[in-house]
Amino acid sequence: MNKDPLRTKLCDMLGIEFPVIAFTHCKDVATSVINAGGFAVLGEAMHTPDEIAADVKWIRDRVNGKPFGIDLVLPASVPPSGSLDELMSNIPEPHRRFAREIKERYDVPDPKGAVDLHQWGGLNQELARAQLDVLLDERVPVIASGLGSPAFILDAAHERDILVFGLVGKARQAKRQLEAGVDAIIAQGYDAAGHTGAVGTFSIVAEVAAMARDTPIIAAGGVTTGRHLAASLCLGAAGVWTGTLWLACRESDVDMIIKERLLAATNEDTTYSRSISGMPMRVLSCPWTQEWAKPGAPEVLNAPYQMLLSSDYIQGANDNRRADLMTEAAGQGVGFVTTMKPAKQILYDLVEEALETFESIVGDS
Ligand SMILES: Cc1cc2nc3c(=O)[nH]c(=O)nc-3n(C[C@H](O)[C@H](O)[C@H](O)COP(=O)(O)O)c2cc1C
């Protein structure tokens, strides 16, 4: 091939070598990927403004001026304000009873400390705004919004030379964000880990890429091999945004119990469920998701109330390392994650396989 197919407009925009973005909650994973020539976006939706500022500094100290991103959730549908306790008091009794029954049936232990959710930006708009202000003050190179349109921060971000990426699951969300002027769109399909829409990756990426003109489109959902990377570029994407791929890598701080489950998992071990947060989410199947899927289970509550309800189970399982109860967001590409490699090796393998894929299609002349 005369031209390097992996040299895309996303590489030019971000000054990176490979068009691969790691979404991760682990700072060590983020810096490994960045220093190996990719890009990383750190998920900080659960953190206080002070923690976010400290993490931004931690990354800056280790990447020698290279750019990075921070991801928050900015859902417009959550209450404007309200403490955890106030929000908790709105949960109906039949739902509380159902959660108690699950707790008894599976002998779910209590969390060891207070529920972690106090700072989740998806809890209320006031919290999300405080998190966002830190990113603006710190002039982080890229702000990504995993839930909710980031259009309202575009002016403030661009004044500070910050790029804004929006993550979408529907073509009409992409259209609105493109019209608003976001700098890149992550078109995320049903295969993806975490909160995701119902349109498959193959369809959403091609559809959004067709409407995007010069704005880079980034494919997300199920990308776990170099063939997925090559296919994403063929669909019109300028890069890939990946989550599941990094969860079980060497540097990842994910619990070893979950890492082992991920390495053994096939795509049949993930489930698409609203039972954890009230919004559709792909996770490893667990007793909580299974019970809420049964006939006779109460109607799942809207965000953020279902998240408040599930937090006792999730945190009880995690704090006590109950392998039979624990879950984690995981995408349908999980079956290709089979060995625990350093993040740098994962990136290089992805790139090498993508190049081999292109060469096998078009030849190397
Ligand atoms: C453990 C985990 C947690 C996630 N949490 C968030 C989040 O807080 N915000 C967000 O924008 N995306 C989140 N995602 C989704 C990723 O941003 C990404 O879109 C998704 O992982 C892509 O699909 P893949 O896992 O198949 O690569 C999460 C993904 C994983 C694996």
The ligand as an ORCA input file, in Angstrom:
! r2SCAN-3c Opt
* xyz 0 1
  C     -16.023     -0.482     32.598
  C     -16.573      0.524     31.636
  C     -17.157      1.676     32.126
  C     -17.637      2.636     31.232
  N     -18.096      3.818     31.731
  C     -18.312      4.846     30.867
  C     -18.505      6.170     31.353
  O     -18.495      6.429     32.546
  N     -18.683      7.146     30.431
  C     -18.658      6.889     29.077
  O     -18.744      7.805     28.283
  N     -18.513      5.648     28.610
  C     -18.306      4.628     29.468
  N     -18.070      3.378     28.980
  C     -18.243      3.095     27.536
  C     -16.989      3.457     26.745
  O     -16.830      4.845     26.670
  C     -17.043      2.915     25.317
  O     -18.000      3.627     24.560
  C     -17.333      1.447     25.194
  O     -16.538      0.735     26.110
  C     -17.047      0.993     23.765
  O     -17.390     -0.330     23.584
  P     -16.368     -1.550     23.816
  O     -16.307     -1.738     25.279
  O     -17.012     -2.667     23.112
  O     -15.038     -1.144     23.266
  C     -17.596      2.394     29.837
  C     -17.033      1.208     29.370
  C     -16.512      0.286     30.239
  C     -15.867     -0.959     29.684
*
